[in-house]
Amino acid sequence: MAGRSTRPTLEEVAARAGVGRGTVSRVVNGSPRVSARAREAVLRAIEELGYVPNRAARALVTNRTDTVALVVAESDQRLFGEPYFAGIIRGIGNGLAGTGLQLLLALARTPDEYARLENYLTTQHVDGVLLTSLHAEDPLPAKLEANGVPTVLGGRPPGVSPVSYVDVDNRSGAREAVGHLIEGGRRRIGTLAGPQDMGVGIDRLAGYREALADAGLPEFVAYGDFGEAGGIAAAEELLAREPELDAVFAASDPMALGALRVLRRLGRRVPHDVAVIGFDDSAAAPLADPPLSSVHQSPEEMGVEMARLLISRIQGETLDDPVIILKPHLVLRDSS
């Protein structure tokens, strides 16, 4: 209404519609216990007055906040520096589009932050939670479920049996990459493995080891944190220990890019002297020098599926399959 300085109230809507306050509340919150005639009168009054429901008051009635949280248990450097996380967030955003649900990004970088976040998430501030990049036997998923907060994980952390999660078949992806190196005649194949307190790190190392065991070849392992700096350190360690390596499988593209830098500094030609394969097939892979072979996964697809599962759980639907495993595939470029 022109010249109005305050927001219209529920009582004003009720007076305009000629109904009780409770009837307006039921219409606003989608209750079926309202006659068609009363609903029409209330909706007309809402439109005429420009009434906007108070979200906090609505949450008290419906026990819904229309908000879901994405929890990332990583440093700012990894979150904003690695394309994997941007892809996950894009996918989740696409999966939530049109649902009316708002996405809250929550970072947990220290034990104190994690404790505060746990208290926030378990006290009815969100309708559901998405978690990714979890380490070890993280207690948060079980605590959220115990408090009635629907939860979906991106990747399955070791030691945890979550109700619902989306993951990539990391083991088969690593086996395919190392199998390609073996078929190409490589016999001293090292790996830059990811953290062993994460399911993704464990599974990619297991796939590497399975492929070598099947071929009767020795294994050479150094560990990193999936980041480029960690890849540089792990590659330096591995090549100092095993200078005759003729191939490297890295558990992430950033670590593979770090290995390329170390090999160039050491004067080792890629792929003539040492072949290199990463895991992610990130946007940086085809731009590397030489272009990087990599196991393709789609973090955006993972994010979309995570959002889809969470929406179903928030709505109380029975899931036919609460676990989704996405299939990766190897993309070959000049580095192998």
C-alpha positions as CSV (number, residue, x, y, z in Angstrom):
1,M,0.0,0.0,0.0
2,A,1.4,3.4,-1.0
3,G,2.8,5.4,1.9
4,R,2.8,2.5,4.3
5,S,5.8,2.6,6.7
6,T,5.3,-0.8,8.5
7,R,4.8,-4.3,7.2
8,P,1.2,-5.6,7.2
9,T,0.5,-8.1,10.1
10,L,-1.2,-11.4,10.2
11,E,-4.1,-9.7,12.1
12,E,-4.6,-7.2,9.4
13,V,-4.7,-9.9,6.8
14,A,-7.3,-11.7,8.9
15,A,-9.4,-8.6,9.2
16,R,-9.3,-7.9,5.5
17,A,-10.2,-11.5,4.7
18,G,-12.9,-11.7,7.3
19,V,-11.5,-14.8,9.0
20,G,-9.7,-15.6,12.2
21,R,-5.9,-15.3,12.7
22,G,-5.6,-19.1,12.9
23,T,-7.1,-19.5,9.4
24,V,-4.6,-17.1,7.9
25,S,-1.8,-19.0,9.7
26,R,-3.0,-22.3,8.2
27,V,-3.2,-20.9,4.7
28,V,0.3,-19.4,5.0
29,N,1.7,-22.7,6.2
30,G,-0.1,-24.8,3.6
31,S,-2.5,-26.7,5.9
32,P,-5.3,-28.6,4.1
33,R,-7.7,-27.8,7.0
34,V,-9.1,-24.6,5.3
35,S,-12.1,-24.3,3.1
36,A,-11.6,-23.2,-0.5
37,R,-13.6,-20.1,0.1
38,A,-11.6,-19.0,3.1
39,R,-8.3,-19.8,1.4
40,E,-9.3,-17.6,-1.6
41,A,-10.2,-14.7,0.7
42,V,-6.9,-15.0,2.6
43,L,-4.8,-15.2,-0.6
44,R,-6.7,-12.1,-2.0
45,A,-6.0,-10.2,1.3
46,I,-2.3,-11.2,1.2
47,E,-2.0,-9.9,-2.3
48,E,-3.8,-6.6,-1.6
49,L,-1.9,-5.8,1.5
50,G,1.5,-7.1,0.3
51,Y,1.8,-9.4,3.3
52,V,5.1,-11.3,3.6
53,P,5.1,-14.2,6.2
54,N,7.7,-13.8,9.0
55,R,10.1,-16.7,8.4
56,A,11.0,-17.0,12.1
57,A,7.3,-17.3,13.1
58,R,6.7,-19.7,10.3
59,A,9.6,-21.9,11.4
60,L,8.0,-22.1,14.9
61,V,4.8,-23.4,13.3
62,T,6.2,-25.8,10.6
63,N,9.5,-26.8,12.4
64,R,11.2,-25.9,9.1
65,T,13.8,-23.2,8.4
66,D,14.1,-23.7,4.6
67,T,17.9,-23.7,5.1
68,V,20.4,-26.5,4.6
69,A,24.1,-26.4,5.5
70,L,27.2,-27.6,3.6
71,V,30.0,-28.4,6.1
72,V,33.5,-28.5,4.7
73,A,36.1,-29.7,7.2
74,E,39.1,-28.1,5.4
75,S,41.3,-25.0,5.5
76,D,40.3,-21.9,3.5
77,Q,43.4,-22.5,1.3
78,R,42.1,-25.9,0.1
79,L,38.4,-24.8,-0.1
80,F,39.1,-21.8,-2.3
81,G,42.2,-23.1,-4.0
82,E,41.1,-26.5,-5.4
83,P,38.5,-26.8,-8.1
84,Y,36.9,-29.9,-6.6
85,F,35.1,-27.8,-3.9
86,A,33.9,-25.2,-6.4
87,G,32.4,-28.0,-8.4
88,I,30.7,-29.6,-5.4
89,I,29.2,-26.2,-4.4
90,R,28.0,-25.5,-8.0
91,G,26.3,-28.9,-8.1
92,I,24.6,-28.5,-4.8
93,G,23.3,-25.1,-5.8
94,N,21.9,-26.6,-9.0
95,G,20.3,-29.4,-7.1
96,L,18.6,-27.0,-4.7
97,A,17.4,-24.6,-7.4
98,G,13.7,-24.1,-7.4
99,T,13.2,-25.9,-4.0
100,G,13.0,-22.7,-1.9
101,L,15.9,-24.1,0.2
102,Q,18.8,-21.7,1.0
103,L,22.4,-23.0,1.2
104,L,24.5,-22.1,4.2
105,L,28.3,-22.7,3.8
106,A,29.9,-23.7,7.1
107,L,33.7,-24.1,7.6
108,A,35.1,-26.1,10.4
109,R,38.9,-25.5,10.7
110,T,39.6,-26.0,14.4
111,P,38.2,-28.2,17.1
112,D,36.6,-25.2,18.8
113,E,34.9,-24.2,15.5
114,Y,33.7,-27.7,15.0
115,A,32.2,-27.9,18.5
116,R,30.3,-24.6,18.0
117,L,29.2,-25.7,14.6
118,E,27.9,-29.0,16.0
119,N,25.9,-27.2,18.6
120,Y,24.4,-24.9,15.9
121,L,23.5,-27.6,13.5
122,T,21.8,-29.8,16.1
123,T,19.6,-27.1,17.6
124,Q,17.0,-26.7,14.8
125,H,18.8,-24.0,12.8
126,V,18.8,-26.0,9.6
127,D,16.5,-28.6,7.9
128,G,19.4,-30.8,6.8
129,V,23.2,-31.0,6.4
130,L,25.6,-31.9,3.6
131,L,29.1,-32.8,4.7
132,T,32.2,-33.3,2.5
133,S,35.9,-33.9,3.0
134,L,35.4,-35.7,6.3
135,H,38.4,-37.2,8.1
136,A,38.8,-40.3,10.2
137,E,35.9,-41.4,12.4
138,D,34.2,-38.0,12.5
139,P,31.4,-38.1,15.1
140,L,29.3,-35.3,13.5
141,P,27.2,-37.3,11.0
142,A,26.0,-39.7,13.7
143,K,25.3,-36.9,16.1
144,L,23.2,-35.1,13.5
145,E,21.2,-38.2,12.7
146,A,20.7,-38.9,16.4
147,N,19.3,-35.4,16.7
148,G,16.9,-35.9,13.8
149,V,18.8,-33.8,11.3
150,P,18.8,-35.4,7.8
151,T,22.4,-35.7,6.7
152,V,24.1,-36.7,3.4
153,L,27.8,-37.1,3.0
154,G,30.0,-36.5,0.0
155,G,32.3,-39.4,0.2
156,R,32.3,-42.0,2.9
157,P,34.9,-41.5,5.7
158,P,36.6,-44.5,7.1
159,G,35.1,-46.1,10.2
160,V,31.6,-44.5,9.6
161,S,28.5,-46.1,8.2
162,P,26.4,-43.1,7.2
163,V,22.7,-43.3,6.4
164,S,23.2,-41.7,3.0
165,Y,26.2,-40.7,0.9
166,V,27.4,-40.0,-2.6
167,D,30.8,-41.2,-3.6
168,V,33.0,-42.0,-6.7
169,D,34.3,-45.5,-7.3
170,N,37.8,-44.3,-6.5
171,R,39.3,-47.8,-6.3
172,S,38.3,-48.8,-9.9
173,G,39.4,-45.3,-11.2
174,A,42.9,-45.8,-9.7
175,R,43.0,-49.4,-11.0
176,E,42.2,-48.2,-14.5
177,A,44.9,-45.4,-14.4
178,V,47.6,-47.8,-13.1
179,G,46.5,-50.5,-15.5
180,H,47.0,-48.1,-18.4
181,L,50.6,-47.3,-17.2
182,I,51.3,-51.1,-17.0
183,E,49.9,-51.7,-20.5
184,G,52.2,-48.9,-21.7
185,G,55.3,-50.9,-20.5
186,R,55.9,-49.0,-17.2
187,R,57.3,-51.2,-14.5
188,R,58.4,-48.9,-11.7
189,I,55.2,-47.0,-10.9
190,G,55.0,-44.8,-7.9
191,T,52.0,-43.1,-6.3
192,L,51.4,-39.8,-4.5
193,A,48.7,-41.0,-2.2
194,G,46.1,-38.9,-0.4
195,P,45.5,-38.7,3.4
196,Q,44.8,-42.1,4.9
197,D,42.2,-40.8,7.3
198,M,39.9,-40.1,4.3
199,G,38.0,-42.8,2.4
200,V,39.0,-41.3,-0.9
201,G,42.7,-41.5,0.0
202,I,42.4,-45.1,1.2
203,D,40.4,-46.2,-1.8
204,R,42.7,-44.7,-4.5
205,L,45.8,-46.2,-2.8
206,A,44.0,-49.6,-2.6
207,G,43.2,-49.4,-6.4
208,Y,46.9,-48.6,-7.1
209,R,48.1,-51.5,-5.0
210,E,45.6,-54.0,-6.6
211,A,46.7,-53.1,-10.1
212,L,50.4,-53.6,-9.2
213,A,49.7,-56.9,-7.3
214,D,47.8,-58.3,-10.3
215,A,50.9,-57.5,-12.5
216,G,53.4,-58.7,-9.9
217,L,55.1,-55.3,-9.7
218,P,56.6,-53.5,-6.7
219,E,54.9,-50.5,-5.1
220,F,56.5,-47.1,-4.3
221,V,54.4,-44.8,-2.1
222,A,54.6,-41.3,-0.8
223,Y,51.8,-39.4,1.0
224,G,50.4,-35.9,0.5
225,D,47.2,-33.9,1.3
226,F,45.7,-33.7,-2.2
227,G,47.1,-30.1,-2.7
228,E,49.8,-29.0,-5.1
229,A,52.3,-28.1,-2.4
230,G,51.8,-31.6,-0.8
231,G,52.3,-33.1,-4.2
232,I,55.6,-31.3,-4.7
233,A,56.8,-32.5,-1.3
234,A,55.7,-36.1,-1.9
235,A,57.2,-36.2,-5.4
236,E,60.5,-34.9,-4.1
237,E,60.5,-37.6,-1.4
238,L,59.5,-40.4,-3.8
239,L,62.0,-39.5,-6.5
240,A,64.8,-39.0,-4.0
241,R,64.1,-42.5,-2.7
242,E,63.4,-44.1,-6.1
243,P,65.1,-42.1,-8.8
244,E,64.5,-44.8,-11.4
245,L,60.7,-44.5,-11.4
246,D,59.2,-44.5,-14.9
247,A,55.6,-43.5,-13.9
248,V,53.7,-41.7,-11.2
249,F,50.0,-42.0,-10.4
250,A,48.9,-39.1,-8.3
251,A,45.7,-39.3,-6.2
252,S,44.6,-35.8,-7.3
253,D,45.3,-33.4,-10.1
254,P,46.9,-30.7,-7.9
255,M,49.4,-33.4,-6.6
256,A,50.0,-34.5,-10.2
257,L,50.7,-30.9,-11.2
258,G,53.2,-30.7,-8.3
259,A,54.9,-33.8,-9.6
260,L,55.2,-32.3,-13.1
261,R,57.0,-29.3,-11.6
262,V,59.4,-31.5,-9.7
263,L,60.1,-33.7,-12.7
264,R,60.8,-30.7,-14.9
265,R,63.2,-29.3,-12.3
266,L,65.0,-32.7,-12.2
267,G,65.3,-32.8,-16.0
268,R,63.0,-35.8,-16.3
269,R,61.0,-35.7,-19.5
270,V,57.2,-36.4,-19.4
271,P,56.1,-38.9,-20.6
272,H,59.4,-40.2,-22.2
273,D,61.2,-40.7,-18.9
274,V,58.3,-40.7,-16.5
275,A,54.6,-40.9,-17.3
276,V,52.2,-39.1,-15.0
277,I,48.4,-39.6,-14.4
278,G,46.2,-37.6,-12.0
279,F,42.8,-38.0,-10.6
280,D,39.9,-35.4,-11.0
281,D,40.2,-34.4,-14.7
282,S,40.0,-30.8,-13.4
283,A,40.0,-27.7,-15.7
284,A,43.7,-27.4,-15.1
285,A,44.5,-30.9,-16.5
286,P,44.3,-30.1,-20.3
287,L,46.2,-26.8,-19.7
288,A,49.2,-28.5,-18.0
289,D,52.6,-28.8,-19.7
290,P,52.3,-31.5,-21.0
291,P,48.5,-31.9,-20.9
292,L,47.7,-34.2,-18.0
293,S,46.1,-37.6,-18.3
294,S,43.6,-37.9,-15.5
295,V,40.8,-40.0,-14.1
296,H,37.6,-38.1,-14.7
297,Q,35.1,-37.5,-11.9
298,S,32.3,-34.9,-11.8
299,P,32.1,-33.0,-8.5
300,E,29.1,-31.1,-9.9
301,E,27.3,-34.4,-10.5
302,M,28.2,-35.5,-7.0
303,G,26.8,-32.2,-5.6
304,V,23.5,-32.5,-7.5
305,E,23.0,-36.1,-6.2
306,M,23.9,-35.0,-2.7
307,A,21.2,-32.3,-2.9
308,R,18.7,-34.7,-4.4
309,L,19.1,-37.2,-1.6
310,L,18.9,-34.6,1.1
311,I,15.7,-33.0,-0.3
312,S,14.1,-36.5,-0.3
313,R,15.2,-37.1,3.3
314,I,13.9,-33.7,4.4
315,Q,10.6,-34.5,2.8
316,G,10.4,-37.8,4.7
317,E,10.6,-39.9,1.5
318,T,11.8,-43.5,1.7
319,L,14.9,-43.8,-0.5
320,D,15.2,-46.8,-2.7
321,D,18.9,-46.4,-2.7
322,P,20.4,-44.0,-0.1
323,V,23.9,-44.6,-1.4
324,I,25.0,-43.5,-4.9
325,I,28.4,-44.5,-6.3
326,L,29.4,-42.6,-9.5
327,K,31.6,-44.3,-12.1
328,P,34.8,-42.5,-13.1
329,H,36.8,-43.0,-16.4
330,L,40.3,-42.3,-17.6
331,V,40.9,-39.4,-19.9
332,L,44.2,-39.8,-21.8
333,R,46.4,-36.8,-22.7
334,D,50.1,-36.3,-23.5
335,S,51.5,-36.9,-20.0
336,S,51.1,-40.7,-20.3
